[in-house]
Amino acid sequence: MLRALAGVDESLLREVWHERARHTALGGVVLGTALIAGFSMLMAINQSLGEFSVWHLVPALLWAVFVLNLDRLLVTSMVGNARRVGSLVMRLAVALMFGFIIAEPLIMRIFETAIVQHVQDERGRQLDALRSNLVRCNGEERATAERDVVTAECQGYTLAFAVTPASVTRELAGLRTETVALEKTVKRDSDTLSRLRAAAVKECVGGGSERDGFTGRRGDGPLCRQRNADAEEFARTHPVAQNAAKLATLRGRLTDLEASLGTAVATFEKSRDEQINRRVAEERSHQGSIGFLERLDALHNLTGQSSALFIGTWAIRLFFVAIDCLPVVVKFFGGTSGYDELFKVRAASAQRIFAERVDTEERRAIEGYAAEKDDIERRTRMRRDEHDLSLQEHQVGLTARRGDAVSAYAAELLRGGRGVPPSEAARGSVNGRVMTDSGRV
């Protein structure tokens, strides 16, 4: 069975029985490369789908059979022609290409632990980067901005919020500004009113000195009344009490807004965290199982980071490539065997026999067609002669029938012409023959 995989003709190999072990080993090499190819395909399918299934054996088996037939074709096509370098280069190129295809899944299977860990770490870094960008592009300062301006680095990372602290913050900022301005006004007016009233009281009780603008006399004098009038006029034109009440109201509203802002910020942060977690979970669900291309990219990154791994992967890759090229290499460097010589002799003999058989069949066919042509011509001549004979017989029959009719008519005339004169009877008969008016017998 192994020699059959190498395309050996057992009837021809019996003549060089001492080469059986050689061709058996060659068939074993062909079978080995096919089994490695099938195992490689099985690994590639498992790595692509992330799990093993019995159904994966079907494409792996088909791939093994295909590689088996390809190697068998490459080996058998070199029988009797093992030293042609051009053919070797072509077959070796095909074997190298298939060797690289077969080697890659096996390499990834050998370094699967490192590859899987690298992919998982890379996925974790991607999720962390996504979370960081979402937090950075959806901070509280952004959510409270009056205009929704998206920068280039935040494209694709902005979230939508039903409730944000923006309005509360803007109102709080305006209320704080108004409160500060009103506090200054109330303080200024209160201080002025207090100073005016204190001066009126001081004037009315006789306090102070003339140097400070006071009379120093106790009583309700003109200057006392004037200072009281100034204080009352200031109180009337500057609503200190109303402003103080309004300030108290603003401070109460400010306290309420600060409390509501804390609630709004907490609600916003909760909504943001929920959306970020949902976005990260969605991205994690899209990652799925580790696929073949992802493993291939991870292997490339790992080999770029480690020279030892680079050398190891290429050593394994070249090893499997060499194994896939073994059938062609073994057949080439094995030289021309006795089986090859016998194969060439039998092939040449078969070609000559085939040529003679074709020539003989051609001659037989030509002779058959020539004989058939002669037979057709002979039958044609026979039909023509028979037609001529039938025509002559028909003419003779017509002549005989005409003679019989004339004889019958003459006999009737003779019976009916007994009273005719001898001279007319003699004129109607010449030498015993009856003559018609036209002179024909």
C-alpha positions as CSV (number, residue, x, y, z in Angstrom):
1,M,0.0,0.0,0.0
2,L,2.9,2.4,0.7
3,R,4.4,1.7,-2.7
4,A,1.0,2.4,-4.3
5,L,1.2,5.9,-2.7
6,A,4.5,6.4,-4.6
7,G,2.8,5.3,-7.8
8,V,4.8,2.1,-8.2
9,D,3.7,-0.6,-10.7
10,E,4.1,-3.9,-8.8
11,S,4.3,-6.0,-12.0
12,L,7.3,-3.9,-13.1
13,L,8.9,-3.8,-9.7
14,R,9.0,-7.6,-9.6
15,E,11.8,-7.4,-12.2
16,V,13.9,-5.3,-9.8
17,W,12.7,-6.8,-6.5
18,H,15.7,-5.5,-4.6
19,E,14.3,-2.0,-4.9
20,R,11.1,-2.7,-3.0
21,A,12.4,-1.2,0.3
22,R,13.4,2.0,-1.4
23,H,10.0,2.6,-3.0
24,T,8.2,1.5,0.2
25,A,10.1,4.2,2.1
26,L,9.3,6.7,-0.5
27,G,5.6,5.9,-0.1
28,G,5.9,6.3,3.6
29,V,7.4,9.8,3.2
30,V,4.4,10.7,1.0
31,L,2.0,9.4,3.6
32,G,3.8,11.2,6.4
33,T,3.6,14.6,4.6
34,A,-0.1,14.1,4.0
35,L,-0.8,13.3,7.6
36,I,1.2,16.3,8.8
37,A,-0.8,18.5,6.3
38,G,-4.1,17.1,7.6
39,F,-3.1,17.7,11.2
40,S,-2.1,21.3,10.3
41,M,-5.5,21.9,8.7
42,L,-7.2,20.6,11.8
43,M,-5.2,22.9,14.0
44,A,-6.0,25.9,11.7
45,I,-9.7,25.2,11.8
46,N,-9.7,24.8,15.6
47,Q,-7.8,28.0,16.0
48,S,-10.1,29.9,13.6
49,L,-13.3,28.7,15.3
50,G,-11.9,28.6,18.8
51,E,-13.1,25.0,19.6
52,F,-12.8,21.4,18.5
53,S,-15.5,19.5,16.8
54,V,-15.6,16.0,15.1
55,W,-16.8,17.7,12.0
56,H,-13.5,19.5,11.7
57,L,-12.0,16.1,10.8
58,V,-13.8,16.2,7.4
59,P,-12.0,19.2,5.9
60,A,-8.7,18.1,7.5
61,L,-9.1,14.6,5.9
62,L,-9.9,16.2,2.5
63,W,-6.8,18.4,2.8
64,A,-4.7,15.4,3.7
65,V,-6.0,13.5,0.7
66,F,-5.3,16.5,-1.6
67,V,-1.7,16.9,-0.4
68,L,-1.3,13.1,-0.7
69,N,-2.4,13.1,-4.3
70,L,-0.3,16.2,-5.1
71,D,2.9,14.6,-3.6
72,R,2.1,11.4,-5.5
73,L,1.8,13.4,-8.7
74,L,5.1,15.2,-8.1
75,V,6.9,11.9,-7.4
76,T,5.3,9.8,-10.2
77,S,5.9,12.6,-12.8
78,M,9.7,12.3,-12.0
79,V,9.9,8.6,-12.8
80,G,12.5,8.0,-15.5
81,N,13.2,11.8,-15.5
82,A,14.8,12.3,-12.1
83,R,17.8,14.4,-13.2
84,R,16.0,17.3,-14.9
85,V,16.8,20.4,-12.8
86,G,14.1,22.5,-14.3
87,S,11.4,20.0,-13.4
88,L,12.9,19.8,-9.9
89,V,12.8,23.6,-9.4
90,M,9.2,23.7,-10.5
91,R,8.1,20.9,-8.2
92,L,10.3,22.2,-5.4
93,A,8.6,25.6,-5.6
94,V,5.2,24.0,-5.3
95,A,6.4,21.9,-2.3
96,L,7.9,25.0,-0.6
97,M,4.7,27.0,-1.0
98,F,2.6,24.2,0.5
99,G,5.2,23.7,3.2
100,F,4.8,27.3,4.4
101,I,1.0,26.9,4.3
102,I,1.2,23.7,6.3
103,A,3.8,24.9,8.8
104,E,2.1,28.1,10.0
105,P,-0.8,26.5,11.9
106,L,1.6,24.1,13.5
107,I,3.9,26.9,14.7
108,M,0.9,28.7,16.2
109,R,-0.1,25.5,17.9
110,I,3.4,25.0,19.4
111,F,3.5,28.6,20.8
112,E,-0.2,28.8,21.6
113,T,0.2,29.7,25.3
114,A,2.3,32.7,24.5
115,I,0.1,33.8,21.6
116,V,-3.1,33.5,23.6
117,Q,-1.6,35.4,26.5
118,H,-0.4,38.2,24.2
119,V,-3.8,38.4,22.5
120,Q,-5.6,38.6,25.9
121,D,-3.2,41.3,27.1
122,E,-3.7,43.3,23.9
123,R,-7.5,43.0,24.2
124,G,-7.2,44.2,27.8
125,R,-5.2,47.2,26.7
126,Q,-7.7,48.0,24.0
127,L,-10.6,47.9,26.5
128,D,-8.6,50.0,29.0
129,A,-7.8,52.6,26.3
130,L,-11.5,52.7,25.3
131,R,-12.5,53.3,28.9
132,S,-9.9,56.0,29.4
133,N,-11.0,57.8,26.2
134,L,-14.7,57.6,27.2
135,V,-14.0,59.0,30.6
136,R,-11.7,61.7,29.2
137,C,-14.1,62.8,26.5
138,N,-17.2,62.7,28.8
139,G,-16.0,64.4,31.9
140,E,-18.1,66.7,34.1
141,E,-16.5,69.8,32.6
142,R,-17.5,68.6,29.1
143,A,-21.0,67.6,30.2
144,T,-21.5,71.1,31.7
145,A,-20.2,73.0,28.7
146,E,-22.7,75.2,27.0
147,R,-21.7,74.1,23.5
148,D,-21.2,70.5,22.4
149,V,-17.9,70.9,20.6
150,V,-16.3,67.5,19.8
151,T,-12.5,67.6,19.3
152,A,-10.6,65.4,16.9
153,E,-9.3,63.1,19.6
154,C,-12.8,62.5,21.0
155,Q,-14.4,61.5,17.7
156,G,-16.3,58.3,18.3
157,Y,-15.9,58.5,22.1
158,T,-18.7,60.9,23.0
159,L,-21.8,59.7,24.9
160,A,-25.4,61.0,25.0
161,F,-26.9,62.0,28.3
162,A,-30.6,62.7,29.0
163,V,-29.8,64.8,32.1
164,T,-26.6,66.8,32.7
165,P,-25.5,69.3,35.4
166,A,-25.1,72.0,32.7
167,S,-28.2,74.0,33.4
168,V,-27.8,73.8,37.2
169,T,-24.2,74.8,37.0
170,R,-24.9,77.8,34.7
171,E,-27.8,78.9,36.9
172,L,-25.6,78.5,40.0
173,A,-22.8,80.5,38.4
174,G,-25.2,83.3,37.6
175,L,-26.7,83.2,41.0
176,R,-23.4,83.3,42.7
177,T,-22.4,86.3,40.6
178,E,-25.6,88.1,41.5
179,T,-25.3,87.2,45.2
180,V,-21.7,88.5,45.4
181,A,-22.8,91.8,43.7
182,L,-25.8,92.1,45.9
183,E,-23.7,91.4,49.0
184,K,-21.4,94.3,48.1
185,T,-24.4,96.6,47.5
186,V,-26.1,95.7,50.7
187,K,-22.8,96.0,52.7
188,R,-22.0,99.3,51.2
189,D,-25.6,100.7,51.7
190,S,-25.8,99.3,55.2
191,D,-22.5,100.8,56.2
192,T,-23.4,104.2,54.7
193,L,-26.9,104.2,56.4
194,S,-25.3,103.1,59.7
195,R,-22.7,105.9,59.5
196,L,-25.4,108.5,58.7
197,R,-27.6,107.4,61.5
198,A,-24.7,107.3,63.9
199,A,-23.7,110.8,62.9
200,A,-27.3,112.1,63.5
201,V,-27.4,110.5,66.9
202,K,-24.0,111.9,67.8
203,E,-25.1,115.4,66.7
204,C,-28.3,115.2,68.6
205,V,-26.7,114.1,71.9
206,G,-24.0,116.7,71.7
207,G,-21.2,114.5,71.0
208,G,-18.2,115.3,68.7
209,S,-16.4,118.5,68.2
210,E,-16.6,121.3,65.7
211,R,-13.3,120.1,64.2
212,D,-15.2,116.9,63.1
213,G,-18.2,118.8,61.8
214,F,-20.4,118.6,64.9
215,T,-21.8,121.5,67.0
216,G,-21.2,119.7,70.3
217,R,-24.5,121.0,71.6
218,R,-27.2,118.6,72.8
219,G,-30.7,119.0,71.5
220,D,-32.9,118.9,68.4
221,G,-31.2,121.6,66.6
222,P,-31.1,122.4,62.9
223,L,-27.9,120.3,62.3
224,C,-29.5,117.4,64.2
225,R,-32.6,117.5,62.1
226,Q,-30.5,117.8,58.9
227,R,-28.4,114.8,59.7
228,N,-31.6,112.8,60.6
229,A,-33.1,114.0,57.3
230,D,-30.0,112.9,55.4
231,A,-30.2,109.4,57.0
232,E,-33.9,109.1,56.2
233,E,-33.4,110.3,52.6
234,F,-30.6,107.7,52.1
235,A,-32.8,105.0,53.6
236,R,-35.6,106.0,51.3
237,T,-33.5,106.1,48.1
238,H,-31.5,103.0,48.9
239,P,-33.7,99.9,49.7
240,V,-31.3,98.4,52.1
241,A,-34.0,96.3,53.8
242,Q,-35.4,95.0,50.5
243,N,-31.9,94.2,49.3
244,A,-31.1,92.4,52.5
245,A,-34.3,90.3,52.1
246,K,-33.4,89.6,48.5
247,L,-29.9,88.6,49.5
248,A,-31.3,86.1,52.0
249,T,-33.6,84.7,49.4
250,L,-30.6,84.4,46.9
251,R,-28.5,82.7,49.6
252,G,-31.3,80.2,50.2
253,R,-31.7,79.5,46.5
254,L,-27.9,79.2,46.2
255,T,-28.0,76.5,48.9
256,D,-30.8,74.6,47.2
257,L,-29.0,74.8,43.8
258,E,-25.7,73.5,45.3
259,A,-27.6,70.6,46.8
260,S,-29.4,69.9,43.5
261,L,-26.0,70.3,41.6
262,G,-24.5,67.5,43.8
263,T,-27.5,65.3,42.9
264,A,-27.3,66.1,39.2
265,V,-23.5,65.4,39.2
266,A,-24.1,62.1,41.0
267,T,-26.8,61.2,38.5
268,F,-24.6,62.2,35.6
269,E,-21.7,60.2,36.9
270,K,-23.9,57.2,37.4
271,S,-25.3,57.5,33.9
272,R,-21.9,58.0,32.4
273,D,-20.5,54.9,34.3
274,E,-23.4,52.8,33.1
275,Q,-22.9,53.9,29.5
276,I,-19.2,53.3,29.6
277,N,-19.6,49.9,31.1
278,R,-22.1,49.0,28.5
279,R,-19.8,50.3,25.7
280,V,-16.9,48.3,27.1
281,A,-19.0,45.2,27.5
282,E,-20.2,45.6,23.9
283,E,-16.6,45.9,22.7
284,R,-15.6,42.8,24.7
285,S,-18.5,40.8,23.2
286,H,-17.3,41.8,19.7
287,Q,-13.9,40.4,20.5
288,G,-15.2,36.8,20.7
289,S,-12.9,33.9,20.4
290,I,-9.3,34.3,19.3
291,G,-9.2,33.9,15.5
292,F,-6.6,32.7,13.1
293,L,-5.6,36.1,11.8
294,E,-5.4,37.5,15.4
295,R,-3.1,34.6,16.3
296,L,-1.0,35.2,13.2
297,D,-0.6,38.9,14.1
298,A,0.2,38.1,17.7
299,L,2.9,35.6,16.5
300,H,4.4,38.4,14.3
301,N,4.5,40.8,17.2
302,L,6.0,38.3,19.6
303,T,8.7,37.3,17.1
304,G,9.5,41.0,16.6
305,Q,10.0,41.4,20.4
306,S,12.1,38.3,21.0
307,S,15.1,37.3,18.8
308,A,15.0,33.8,20.4
309,L,11.4,33.3,19.5
310,F,12.1,34.6,16.0
311,I,14.9,32.1,15.5
312,G,12.7,29.3,17.0
313,T,9.7,30.0,14.8
314,W,11.8,30.1,11.6
315,A,13.6,26.9,12.6
316,I,10.3,25.1,13.1
317,R,8.9,26.6,9.9
318,L,11.9,25.5,7.8
319,F,11.7,22.1,9.4
320,F,8.1,21.5,8.3
321,V,8.9,23.0,4.9
322,A,11.7,20.5,4.5
323,I,9.4,17.7,5.5
324,D,6.8,18.7,2.9
325,C,9.6,18.8,0.3
326,L,11.0,15.4,1.2
327,P,9.1,13.4,-1.4
328,V,10.5,15.5,-4.3
329,V,14.0,15.8,-2.8
330,V,14.2,12.1,-2.0
331,K,13.1,11.2,-5.5
332,F,15.5,13.6,-7.1
333,F,18.6,12.8,-5.1
334,G,17.9,9.1,-5.3
335,G,18.9,9.2,-8.9
336,T,17.7,7.0,-11.7
337,S,16.9,3.5,-10.3
338,G,16.5,0.2,-12.0
339,Y,12.8,0.7,-11.8
340,D,13.1,4.0,-13.7
341,E,15.1,2.3,-16.4
342,L,12.5,-0.5,-16.8
343,F,9.8,2.1,-16.7
344,K,11.4,4.0,-19.6
345,V,11.8,0.8,-21.6
346,R,8.2,-0.2,-21.0
347,A,7.0,3.3,-21.8
348,A,8.9,3.3,-25.0
349,S,7.6,-0.1,-25.9
350,A,4.1,0.9,-25.1
351,Q,4.5,3.9,-27.4
352,R,5.8,1.8,-30.2
353,I,3.1,-0.8,-29.8
354,F,0.5,1.9,-29.6
355,A,1.8,3.5,-32.8
356,E,1.8,0.1,-34.6
357,R,-1.7,-0.6,-33.4
358,V,-2.9,2.7,-34.6
359,D,-1.2,2.2,-38.0
360,T,-2.7,-1.3,-38.3
361,E,-6.2,-0.1,-37.4
362,E,-5.8,2.7,-39.9
363,R,-4.8,0.3,-42.7
364,R,-7.7,-2.1,-41.7
365,A,-10.1,0.8,-41.7
366,I,-8.8,2.0,-45.1
367,E,-9.0,-1.5,-46.6
368,G,-12.5,-2.0,-45.2
369,Y,-13.6,1.2,-46.7
370,A,-12.0,0.3,-50.1
371,A,-13.7,-3.1,-50.2
372,E,-17.0,-1.6,-49.2
373,K,-16.6,0.9,-52.1
374,D,-15.8,-1.9,-54.6
375,D,-18.8,-3.9,-53.4
376,I,-21.0,-0.8,-53.8
377,E,-19.7,-0.3,-57.4
378,R,-20.3,-4.0,-58.2
379,R,-23.8,-4.0,-57.0
380,T,-24.4,-0.8,-59.0
381,R,-23.2,-2.5,-62.2
382,M,-25.3,-5.6,-61.5
383,R,-28.4,-3.5,-61.0
384,R,-27.7,-1.6,-64.2
385,D,-27.2,-4.9,-66.2
386,E,-30.3,-6.4,-64.7
387,H,-32.2,-3.3,-65.8
388,D,-30.8,-3.5,-69.3
389,L,-31.8,-7.2,-69.5
390,S,-35.3,-6.5,-68.3
391,L,-35.6,-3.9,-70.9
392,Q,-34.5,-6.2,-73.7
393,E,-36.8,-8.9,-72.5
394,H,-39.6,-6.5,-72.5
395,Q,-38.9,-5.4,-76.1
396,V,-38.7,-9.1,-77.2
397,G,-42.0,-9.8,-75.6
398,L,-43.6,-6.8,-77.3
399,T,-42.3,-8.0,-80.6
400,A,-43.6,-11.5,-80.1
401,R,-47.0,-10.1,-79.1
402,R,-47.1,-7.9,-82.1
403,G,-46.2,-10.9,-84.4
404,D,-48.9,-13.0,-82.8
405,A,-51.4,-10.3,-83.4
406,V,-50.5,-9.8,-87.0
407,S,-50.6,-13.6,-87.6
408,A,-54.0,-13.8,-86.1
409,Y,-55.2,-10.9,-88.2
410,A,-53.7,-12.4,-91.4
411,A,-55.3,-15.8,-90.6
412,E,-58.6,-14.1,-90.2
413,L,-58.2,-12.3,-93.4
414,L,-57.3,-15.5,-95.2
415,R,-60.4,-17.1,-93.8
416,G,-62.6,-14.3,-94.9
417,G,-60.9,-13.7,-98.3
418,R,-61.4,-16.9,-100.1
419,G,-63.5,-15.2,-102.8
420,V,-60.7,-12.7,-103.6
421,P,-59.1,-12.9,-107.0
422,P,-55.9,-14.7,-107.1
423,S,-54.0,-11.6,-108.4
424,E,-55.1,-9.6,-105.3
425,A,-54.5,-12.6,-103.0
426,A,-51.1,-12.8,-104.5
427,R,-50.6,-9.1,-104.0
428,G,-51.5,-9.4,-100.3
429,S,-49.1,-12.3,-99.7
430,V,-45.4,-12.4,-100.5
431,N,-43.5,-15.6,-100.1
432,G,-46.3,-16.9,-97.8
433,R,-46.2,-13.9,-95.6
434,V,-49.1,-11.5,-95.1
435,M,-48.2,-7.9,-96.0
436,T,-49.9,-4.9,-94.5
437,D,-50.7,-1.7,-96.3
438,S,-47.5,-0.3,-94.9
439,G,-45.5,-3.2,-96.3
440,R,-44.6,-4.6,-92.8
441,V,-45.1,-8.3,-92.0
